[in-house]
Amino acid sequence: MSWKSPNVFWHSSGGKRLQPRSEGEYARQKRRPSAAAEGRGRSERKTPGVSISDASLKAVRAHSEGATPAELLNYLLRKFGMTVRPNHLGAALQRHRRAGQLENRDQRWYLPS
């Protein structure tokens, strides 16, 4: 029994003995996306018309009594159709806080007074 390199891929050709695939055949197979892989691409997503940064400021302005991050996520989804990851929203809010555009009091976000 001889040792085979892991770079050799085997397939069956119509019930006959297993035969090694040619490198070209393997490359062609790798280019074809499987049915499961087709739905995972990011190419179908469209870019938002407004940035997360601008949208988060508008969301805080819309909540005059202050807003929790959960309320902001809900607002962004309803008004802008944006599904934003919580850590990305938090990063945008912190950038605005450092710039002096927002304040965080009692775990709610406010415009500076």
GICOR-V426706 format. One line per field, one symbol per residue. ss: DSSP state (@ for helix, = for strand, . for the rest). burial: + if it has 16 or more other C-alpha atoms within 10 Angstrom, else -. A space follows every 50 residues. Layout:
ss=???
burial=???
//
This chain:
ss=.........===.....===..@@@@@@@@@...@@@@............ .@@@@@@@@@@@....=.@@@@@@@@@@@@.....@@@@@@@@@@@@@.. .====..====..
burial=-------------------------------------------------- -+--+++-+++-+--++-+--+++++-----+------+--+++-++--- -+++----+++--
//
